[in-house]
Amino acid sequence: MAVTLLQGPAAAAPQHKPAKPEAATTAADIPSAKVAARLSGKRVEALSERTETSTTWVNKDGSLTTEMSAGPVRFERDGD
């Protein structure tokens, strides 16, 4: 059995947990979004389904939710 005693600032320094990686919020297509949503436990947008008036999300249970707007919510301005 080994015992180590620390003195000084090192003994009192709090131990930091490694940063948790950010969960994906978008994925290229529905299959990729389903995997990302299942792994993250959060909804993930399927970019292949995005239009100027709708956004489609894959929920953590694998179901889809599409949010639709009466008018455009995204558009290109001068090619940007």
GIFENJO-V976743 format. One record per pair of residues at least 12 apart in sequence whose ideal C-beta (glycine too) atoms are under 10 Angstrom apart, sorted by the first residue. I is the first residue (numbers start at 1). J is the second residue. D is the distance in whole Angstrom. If there is no record, write none. Layout:
# GIFENJO-V976743
{{I/J/D} {I/J/D}}
This chain:
# GIFENJO-V976743
{{21/40/10} {22/40/9} {23/36/8} {23/37/9} {23/39/8} {23/40/4} {23/41/8} {23/42/5} {23/43/10} {23/44/8} {24/36/4} {24/37/8} {24/39/8} {24/40/6} {24/42/9} {24/44/6} {24/45/9} {25/37/10} {25/40/9} {25/42/8} {25/43/8} {25/44/6} {25/45/6} {25/57/10} {26/44/7} {26/45/5} {26/46/8} {26/47/5} {26/50/9} {26/57/10} {27/44/5} {27/45/7} {27/46/6} {27/47/7} {27/48/9} {27/58/8} {28/46/8} {28/47/6} {28/48/6} {29/46/6} {29/47/7} {29/48/4} {29/49/8} {29/58/10} {30/44/10} {30/46/5} {30/47/10} {30/48/7} {30/49/7} {30/56/8} {30/58/6} {30/62/10} {30/64/7} {31/46/9} {31/48/10} {31/58/9} {32/44/8} {32/46/8} {32/47/9} {32/48/9} {32/58/9} {33/45/7} {33/46/4} {33/47/8} {33/48/9} {33/49/9} {33/56/8} {33/57/8} {33/58/4} {33/59/10} {33/62/10} {33/64/9} {34/46/8} {34/58/5} {34/59/9} {34/60/10} {34/61/10} {34/62/6} {34/63/10} {34/64/9} {35/58/9} {35/62/10} {36/58/8} {36/60/10} {37/57/8} {37/58/5} {37/59/6} {37/60/5} {37/61/8} {37/62/7} {37/63/10} {38/58/9} {38/59/10} {38/60/7} {38/61/8} {38/62/7} {39/60/9} {40/60/7} {41/60/5} {41/61/10} {42/57/10} {42/58/10} {42/59/9} {42/60/6} {43/57/4} {43/58/7} {43/59/5} {43/60/6} {43/61/10} {43/63/10} {43/64/10} {43/65/7} {44/57/7} {44/58/5} {44/59/9} {44/60/9} {45/57/5} {45/58/8} {45/65/10} {45/67/10} {46/58/6} {46/64/8} {46/66/10} {49/64/8} {49/66/7} {50/73/10} {50/74/8} {51/66/10} {51/68/9} {51/69/10} {51/72/9} {51/73/9} {51/74/8} {52/69/9} {52/71/9} {52/72/4} {52/73/7} {52/74/6} {52/75/6} {52/76/9} {53/67/10} {53/68/6} {53/69/5} {53/70/8} {53/71/7} {53/72/6} {53/73/7} {53/74/9} {53/75/10} {54/66/6} {54/67/7} {54/68/5} {54/69/7} {54/73/8} {54/74/10} {55/67/5} {55/68/8} {55/69/9} {55/73/8} {55/74/9} {56/68/10}}
